[in-house]
Amino acid sequence: MDELHLHAEDGIVSAARAGEVGVTAVDLRRMLRSGSALRLCRGWYAVRDPAGEQAPWHGEDTWDSARRVHRLTTTALVRSFGGRVVASHHSALVLHGVSTWQADLEIVHLARTGDDHSRHRRGAVIHPPCGLPGVDVGGCTSTPPALAVVDVGLVRQPSGGPPRPFESLVAGDSALHQGVVSIQDLAVAVEHRRGHPHVRAVRRLLEHADGGHETVGETRLAHALRLLGHDTEAQYPWPVDGKEYRADLRIHGTGVLVEFDGMTKYLGNASRPPDALAARRAFAAEKVRQDRMTETGAEFVRVTWSQLDDLAALGRRVDAAIARWRLRCA
């Protein structure tokens, strides 16, 4: 039983394979209770290597753990269908390491490869064939990542709610930043879905996809500034005494730099208690950076997650910063 991990592929093993090597259903239940195995779907398990530092489903924080479990479950489900399905939508994106925002990681999305006779499984939504060749990623097969970027903004919510086209922009920015897709790939994927009733909204948003946006927060911030009528430039270089700093965003034609402040920048990982000394050092380093850039003509606007929900207030702060910058330049 302790050696079941040796028979796992990518940390995953089927109950049938476990039985072949002498691990019974009683043994599997014992492993589940001890935390050395995790049930992914009917007949499939993730197994912990006793010599490993942590189980394959344990991540750096709650969100990372959820993505790891989703990746394992997606892989198990794809294998359970024996080649009749591939990962799709946000499940394909998770396999490719692409960021999502409001995707329901309790639900796995799959697409049939041909026939329409594959039965649904609990916790999975099975879509018709996408009409494009699958892509191998980490021992699993998915729809092309660019198509998954488009599809994630077209799918209705499990609750029956309408699609969230903004999910495509979040995924598109992340995929471009990581080099998983190109702008041309996204354009081809949008064209492939040209008959979908919601593709127009996805197309409009993906026109702004920018690989310079490194996080979901930066994508949301850039979008908010567009809604306020501002053109921005991502990862804008600002030289100071021979050293080049970079700002998340610059308001085009100005010296106004807009930064997204996610708390992990200062407090580290949510899975561990915050390191007070490291946090103080991070705050101090950020203050020195901002002071040096301000001394050479920059005006800053710092934005947190909660402030993105008040567009009017954000607009007032940005307008005030532009006014200060213009006054300094007069």
C-alpha positions as CSV (number, residue, x, y, z in Angstrom):
1,M,0.0,0.0,0.0
2,D,2.9,2.4,0.9
3,E,4.3,1.8,-2.6
4,L,1.2,2.7,-4.6
5,H,2.8,6.0,-5.6
6,L,5.3,4.0,-7.7
7,H,2.4,2.8,-9.9
8,A,0.9,6.3,-10.3
9,E,1.3,8.3,-13.4
10,D,1.8,12.1,-12.7
11,G,0.6,11.4,-9.2
12,I,-2.6,9.7,-10.3
13,V,-3.7,6.1,-10.2
14,S,-6.9,4.3,-11.0
15,A,-8.7,1.9,-8.5
16,A,-8.3,-0.8,-11.2
17,R,-4.5,-0.3,-11.3
18,A,-4.4,-0.3,-7.5
19,G,-6.2,-3.6,-7.5
20,E,-3.8,-5.1,-10.0
21,V,-0.9,-4.4,-7.5
22,G,-2.7,-5.7,-4.5
23,V,-4.2,-2.5,-3.0
24,T,-7.8,-3.2,-2.0
25,A,-10.7,-0.9,-1.6
26,V,-10.2,-1.1,2.2
27,D,-6.6,-0.1,1.7
28,L,-7.6,2.9,-0.4
29,R,-10.1,4.1,2.3
30,R,-7.3,3.8,4.9
31,M,-5.1,5.9,2.7
32,L,-7.8,8.5,2.3
33,R,-8.2,8.8,6.0
34,S,-4.5,9.1,6.6
35,G,-4.1,11.8,4.0
36,S,-1.8,9.8,1.7
37,A,-4.4,9.7,-1.0
38,L,-7.1,12.0,-2.4
39,R,-10.2,10.8,-4.3
40,L,-10.5,12.8,-7.5
41,C,-13.4,11.2,-9.2
42,R,-15.1,7.8,-9.3
43,G,-12.3,5.2,-9.5
44,W,-9.4,7.6,-9.6
45,Y,-7.1,8.9,-6.9
46,A,-4.1,11.2,-6.4
47,V,-1.4,9.5,-4.3
48,R,1.2,11.1,-2.1
49,D,4.9,10.0,-2.3
50,P,5.9,9.3,1.3
51,A,9.4,10.7,0.5
52,G,8.0,13.9,-0.9
53,E,7.8,17.2,1.0
54,Q,4.1,17.6,0.3
55,A,1.2,16.0,-1.5
56,P,0.7,16.9,-5.1
57,W,-2.7,18.5,-4.3
58,H,-1.1,20.9,-1.6
59,G,-0.2,24.3,-3.0
60,E,1.4,27.5,-1.7
61,D,-2.0,28.9,-0.7
62,T,-5.7,28.1,-0.9
63,W,-6.1,29.2,-4.5
64,D,-3.0,27.3,-5.6
65,S,-4.2,24.2,-3.9
66,A,-7.6,24.5,-5.6
67,R,-5.9,24.8,-9.0
68,R,-3.7,21.7,-8.2
69,V,-6.7,19.6,-7.3
70,H,-8.5,20.8,-10.4
71,R,-5.5,19.9,-12.6
72,L,-5.3,16.4,-11.1
73,T,-9.1,15.9,-11.4
74,T,-9.1,17.0,-15.0
75,T,-6.3,14.7,-15.9
76,A,-8.0,11.8,-14.1
77,L,-11.3,12.4,-15.9
78,V,-9.6,12.7,-19.3
79,R,-7.9,9.4,-18.7
80,S,-11.0,7.7,-17.4
81,F,-12.7,8.4,-20.8
82,G,-9.9,6.6,-22.7
83,G,-9.3,9.3,-25.3
84,R,-12.9,10.2,-26.0
85,V,-12.6,13.6,-24.4
86,V,-10.0,16.4,-23.9
87,A,-9.8,19.1,-21.3
88,S,-11.5,22.4,-22.4
89,H,-12.5,25.9,-21.1
90,H,-10.9,26.8,-17.8
91,S,-9.8,23.2,-17.2
92,A,-7.6,23.4,-20.2
93,L,-6.3,26.8,-19.0
94,V,-5.4,25.4,-15.6
95,L,-3.5,22.6,-17.3
96,H,-1.5,25.2,-19.3
97,G,-0.8,27.2,-16.1
98,V,-2.9,30.2,-17.4
99,S,-4.6,32.4,-14.9
100,T,-8.4,32.4,-14.4
101,W,-10.5,34.7,-12.2
102,Q,-14.0,33.6,-11.4
103,A,-13.9,30.2,-12.9
104,D,-15.7,27.5,-10.8
105,L,-12.9,25.0,-10.0
106,E,-15.3,22.6,-8.6
107,I,-16.5,21.9,-12.2
108,V,-14.3,20.2,-14.8
109,H,-14.9,21.1,-18.4
110,L,-14.3,18.6,-21.2
111,A,-14.9,18.4,-24.9
112,R,-15.7,15.2,-26.8
113,T,-13.2,14.2,-29.5
114,G,-15.8,12.7,-31.8
115,D,-18.8,10.7,-30.8
116,D,-21.7,12.1,-28.8
117,H,-22.1,9.1,-26.6
118,S,-19.7,9.8,-23.7
119,R,-21.8,10.0,-20.6
120,H,-21.6,12.9,-18.2
121,R,-19.7,12.4,-14.9
122,R,-20.4,14.0,-11.6
123,G,-18.6,17.3,-11.3
124,A,-17.9,17.5,-15.1
125,V,-19.5,19.3,-18.0
126,I,-18.9,17.7,-21.4
127,H,-19.1,19.8,-24.5
128,P,-19.4,18.9,-28.2
129,P,-16.1,18.4,-30.2
130,C,-14.3,21.7,-30.7
131,G,-13.3,20.8,-34.3
132,L,-9.6,21.3,-33.7
133,P,-6.7,18.9,-32.9
134,G,-6.0,18.4,-29.2
135,V,-2.8,19.6,-27.6
136,D,-0.7,17.5,-25.2
137,V,0.1,19.2,-21.9
138,G,1.8,17.4,-19.0
139,G,0.5,14.0,-20.0
140,C,-3.0,15.1,-20.6
141,T,-4.8,16.4,-23.8
142,S,-6.6,19.7,-24.1
143,T,-8.2,21.9,-26.7
144,P,-5.8,24.5,-28.1
145,P,-5.0,27.0,-25.3
146,A,-6.1,30.0,-27.5
147,L,-9.5,28.3,-28.1
148,A,-9.8,27.7,-24.3
149,V,-9.1,31.4,-23.7
150,V,-12.1,32.3,-26.0
151,D,-14.4,29.5,-24.7
152,V,-14.0,30.5,-21.1
153,G,-15.7,33.8,-21.8
154,L,-18.5,32.1,-23.8
155,V,-19.7,29.3,-21.4
156,R,-22.8,29.8,-19.3
157,Q,-22.3,29.5,-15.5
158,P,-23.2,26.2,-13.7
159,S,-26.0,28.2,-11.9
160,G,-27.4,29.1,-15.3
161,G,-26.1,32.6,-15.2
162,P,-24.8,34.3,-18.4
163,P,-21.3,34.0,-19.7
164,R,-18.5,36.2,-18.3
165,P,-16.6,37.6,-21.4
166,F,-14.1,39.3,-19.1
167,E,-12.8,35.8,-18.2
168,S,-11.4,35.7,-21.7
169,L,-9.4,38.9,-21.2
170,V,-8.0,37.7,-17.9
171,A,-6.9,34.4,-19.5
172,G,-5.7,36.1,-22.7
173,D,-3.4,38.5,-20.8
174,S,-2.0,35.6,-18.8
175,A,-1.5,33.3,-21.8
176,L,0.2,36.1,-23.7
177,H,2.4,37.0,-20.8
178,Q,3.6,33.4,-20.4
179,G,4.1,32.9,-24.1
180,V,1.4,30.1,-24.3
181,V,-0.4,31.9,-27.2
182,S,0.1,34.7,-29.6
183,I,-2.1,37.5,-30.7
184,Q,-2.6,35.7,-34.0
185,D,-3.6,32.5,-32.1
186,L,-6.3,34.4,-30.3
187,A,-7.6,36.0,-33.5
188,V,-7.8,32.6,-35.1
189,A,-9.7,31.1,-32.1
190,V,-12.2,34.0,-32.1
191,E,-12.8,33.4,-35.8
192,H,-13.4,29.7,-35.1
193,R,-16.2,30.7,-32.7
194,R,-17.6,33.4,-35.0
195,G,-21.1,31.9,-34.9
196,H,-21.5,32.0,-31.1
197,P,-24.0,34.5,-29.9
198,H,-21.6,36.0,-27.3
199,V,-18.4,36.0,-29.3
200,R,-18.7,39.7,-30.1
201,A,-18.1,40.7,-26.5
202,V,-15.2,38.4,-26.2
203,R,-13.7,39.7,-29.5
204,R,-13.9,43.3,-28.3
205,L,-12.2,42.5,-25.0
206,L,-9.4,40.5,-26.5
207,E,-8.6,43.4,-28.8
208,H,-7.0,44.8,-25.6
209,A,-5.2,41.6,-24.5
210,D,-1.7,42.6,-23.5
211,G,1.1,40.2,-22.4
212,G,2.6,43.0,-20.2
213,H,-0.1,42.5,-17.6
214,E,1.4,40.1,-15.1
215,T,-1.6,39.5,-12.8
216,V,-5.4,39.4,-12.8
217,G,-5.3,42.6,-10.7
218,E,-3.3,44.4,-13.4
219,T,-5.8,43.2,-16.1
220,R,-8.7,44.5,-14.1
221,L,-7.0,47.8,-13.4
222,A,-6.1,48.4,-17.1
223,H,-9.7,47.6,-18.0
224,A,-11.1,50.0,-15.4
225,L,-8.8,52.8,-16.7
226,R,-10.1,52.1,-20.3
227,L,-13.6,52.4,-19.1
228,L,-12.6,55.8,-17.6
229,G,-11.3,56.8,-21.1
230,H,-7.5,56.4,-20.4
231,D,-5.1,54.7,-22.7
232,T,-2.4,52.9,-20.8
233,E,1.0,51.3,-21.3
234,A,1.9,48.2,-19.4
235,Q,5.2,47.6,-17.6
236,Y,6.3,51.1,-18.4
237,P,10.1,51.7,-17.9
238,W,11.1,54.7,-15.8
239,P,14.9,55.3,-15.6
240,V,16.5,56.8,-12.5
241,D,20.2,57.4,-12.3
242,G,21.1,54.6,-14.7
243,K,18.6,52.1,-13.1
244,E,15.4,51.2,-14.8
245,Y,12.3,50.8,-12.7
246,R,9.0,49.5,-14.2
247,A,5.5,50.7,-13.4
248,D,2.5,48.4,-13.8
249,L,0.7,51.0,-16.0
250,R,1.3,54.5,-17.3
251,I,-1.4,56.9,-18.4
252,H,-0.5,57.5,-22.0
253,G,1.0,60.9,-22.6
254,T,1.6,61.7,-19.0
255,G,4.0,60.9,-16.1
256,V,1.1,59.3,-14.1
257,L,2.0,55.8,-13.0
258,V,-0.8,53.5,-11.8
259,E,0.2,50.5,-9.6
260,F,-1.9,47.6,-8.5
261,D,-1.2,46.7,-4.9
262,G,-1.9,43.0,-4.2
263,M,-1.1,42.2,-0.6
264,T,1.1,39.2,-1.5
265,K,3.6,41.8,-2.7
266,Y,4.2,42.7,0.9
267,L,2.9,39.8,3.1
268,G,4.0,36.8,1.1
269,N,2.0,33.6,0.8
270,A,-1.4,33.1,2.4
271,S,-0.5,29.6,3.4
272,R,2.1,30.7,5.9
273,P,1.9,33.3,8.7
274,P,3.1,36.7,7.4
275,D,6.8,37.4,8.0
276,A,6.6,40.8,9.7
277,L,10.3,41.6,9.0
278,A,10.0,40.7,5.3
279,A,6.8,42.8,5.0
280,R,8.5,45.8,6.5
281,R,11.5,45.4,4.2
282,A,9.1,45.1,1.2
283,F,7.2,48.2,2.2
284,A,10.5,50.1,2.7
285,A,11.9,49.1,-0.6
286,E,8.7,50.0,-2.4
287,K,8.7,53.5,-0.7
288,V,12.3,54.1,-1.8
289,R,11.4,53.1,-5.3
290,Q,8.4,55.4,-5.4
291,D,10.3,58.3,-3.9
292,R,13.1,58.0,-6.4
293,M,10.6,57.9,-9.3
294,T,8.6,60.8,-7.9
295,E,11.7,62.9,-7.6
296,T,12.2,62.5,-11.3
297,G,8.7,63.6,-12.3
298,A,6.4,60.7,-11.7
299,E,2.9,60.9,-10.1
300,F,1.6,57.8,-8.5
301,V,-1.8,56.3,-8.1
302,R,-1.9,53.0,-6.0
303,V,-4.9,50.8,-6.3
304,T,-6.1,47.8,-4.3
305,W,-8.6,45.1,-5.1
306,S,-11.5,46.8,-3.2
307,Q,-10.8,50.1,-4.9
308,L,-11.4,48.5,-8.4
309,D,-15.1,48.2,-7.5
310,D,-15.6,52.0,-7.2
311,L,-14.9,53.3,-10.7
312,A,-16.0,56.9,-9.9
313,A,-13.6,57.2,-7.0
314,L,-10.8,55.7,-9.0
315,G,-11.5,58.2,-11.8
316,R,-11.3,61.1,-9.4
317,R,-7.9,59.9,-8.0
318,V,-6.5,59.5,-11.5
319,D,-7.8,62.9,-12.7
320,A,-6.2,64.5,-9.6
321,A,-2.9,62.8,-10.3
322,I,-3.0,64.0,-13.9
323,A,-3.7,67.6,-12.7
324,R,-0.7,67.4,-10.3
325,W,1.6,66.2,-13.0
326,R,0.5,68.9,-15.4
327,L,1.0,71.5,-12.7
328,R,4.5,70.2,-12.1
329,C,5.3,70.4,-15.8
330,A,3.9,74.0,-16.2
